[in-house]
Amino acid sequence: MLRLYCDEHGESHFDMVDVAMTLHDDSPPAKPHYFSEPAEAKTWVFTQCPVGWDGKLHPSPRRQIVICTDGAMRVITSLGEARELIPGTSVLLEDTRGKGHTSAVTSSVPFECIIIRLE
């Protein structure tokens, strides 16, 4: 999973984290499939940012997972590394301190996502 985090100098960075999964027979008669270990989540919301929306440099308000469902958004770390969130992309936001990141809708349609709040 893509992750955005803050280092000890307050700079934000992207990296990838592995999510361990094991095969489970969760919904017979469907064939077994892979699951991660359950993790606690506080709440979740749908959100939409209109075309042209621009989020100035800011830290994430909490640890959360953003899952894009429509549109596109560019997220840029405080050091200038950019990633594009498109439908099906998820990112774990952990840059809750420091300089944070910028984000802007880059699509011709609103950016829509599900945010899973972990705190």
N, C-alpha and C positions, 0 to 999 in steps of 0.2 A: 504494500500500500504506500502511496505517496504520502510523505509527512513534511510539514513545515514546522520548524522549531527555532528556538532562540539559543545562541551560544552564550558563554560566560561574559562576552563583551557587548551583549545586547544586539548583535547582528542576527538576522534571520537567514535560514538556509533550508533548502529542500534536501531530502534524502529518501531512500526507500526502506521500509521496514517489512520484515517477513512476518506473515501471519500463519502460524502453524495450524494445520488442519488434519483431522483424522476421519476415516470413513465410518459413517453411522447408518444404521438401518432405521431411519427416523419416521418414514411414512409408508410402511408396507401397504399394498403390494408393490409400490414403486421401488425401483432398485435403490440400494444404498448410495448415498452421496456424501461429499465432504463438508465438514463443519469446523469452525474454529471453536475454542473454548468460550463459553458464555462470558460476557463482560457487562458490568453495570452501566446503565445509561439513566440519566435523570429525566429528561423530556426530549421530545422531538417536535420539529415544526416544519411546515412548508414555507418557503419564502420566494419572493420574486423581486428582481431588480430590473427597472425599466431600461430600454435601449438608451445608451449614453450615460448610464449611471457610472460614477467614479468615486471609489472609496479611497480617500487620501491615506497617507501613511498612518497605520494604526496597528496595535497588537490585537490578536484575537481576544474577544471578551471572555472566553473560557475555553477549556479543552473541548473540542467538538469535531465531528466528522461531517464534512459537506459532500453530498452526493448530487451531482448535476443531473437533472432530468430533461432540461431543454435549454437552448441557447448556448452561449459561450462566454466565459469570463477569463481574462488574463490576470494572474496573480504574480506579483513581482516581489522578491525578497528585498531587504534593505541593502543588499550588496548587488542588486540588479539582475539576479537570475530569474527568468520568467518561465511559467508553465501555463498552458491553456487548459481550462476545465471545459470539457464538452460532455454531452450526454453519455452517461455510463462511467464517467470519471469520478473517483472519490479521493478526498484528501483529509488526512488527520491534522487538524490545526492545533499546535502546541506552543505557538509563539505568543504566549500570554503575558510576556514582559518584554522589555527592550524596545527597539525601534519599530518592530512590527513589519508590515508588508503593505503594498498598495494592491488594489484590485479594481478592474474596470470591465464593464460589459463590452464585448467585442463583436457580438452578433447583431443581426438586423431584427432579431426578436428578443423579448425579455429573457434574462437569465433566470431559470427556475431551478430550485434545488430543495432537497430535504436536508435539514440540519439535525444531527443527533447530538444532543448536548450531554456530555459526559460528566459535567460538574454542575 
